[in-house]
Amino acid sequence: MNDEMRFGRVSRFVSTLAQAGELGIEVTEARENRLILRLPYSEKIIGNPETRVIHGGAITTLMDTASGSVVICALPDFELCPTLDLRVDYMRPAEPDQPVFARAEAYRVTRNIIFTRCEAFQESDGQTIANCVATFMRIGKEATPKAYRDLITGDVE
């Protein structure tokens, strides 16, 4: 699978996630075992009205989405992989009025488990906002409904 196919699959997958749509999360890059998602700044994700800092829940959702979506970049065939574990460590608040990016990597793929790591950052200073590690259970492409699999792979007629 080439990067254009990966980008299409990840974009279609992210577009099916209600929380990603509500937050405006978009795919900016998808390569083998890696991807970058973008969370635009908006008034609805402010956690503290006085400082205008983004709520930690929006950052966690971004990182969870990136970690789950990078699985698509790591496997030759699309399969749903439920989250087994997700841990987020916050380093600092995100700067107001700027988008946040999540860079995710699938660093180990086994027959049963996929291991990922992710970093949230902003382009303005490149400093890490939060780090995340996660594991996902492989259930096989046969356990994924065919209609949904076809939607993500682009095989819909």
KAJO-V748773 format. One record per helix or strand. SS is the DSSP state (alpha for helix, beta for strand). FROM is the first residue (numbers start at 1). LEN is the number of residues. If there is no record, write none. Layout:
ss: {SS/SS}
from: {FROM/FROM}
len: {LEN/LEN}
This chain:
ss: {alpha/alpha/beta/beta/alpha/beta/beta/alpha/beta/beta/beta/beta/alpha/alpha}
from: {3/18/26/34/43/46/53/56/83/100/113/128/141/146}
len: {13/6/6/6/3/3/2/19/8/10/9/10/3/8}
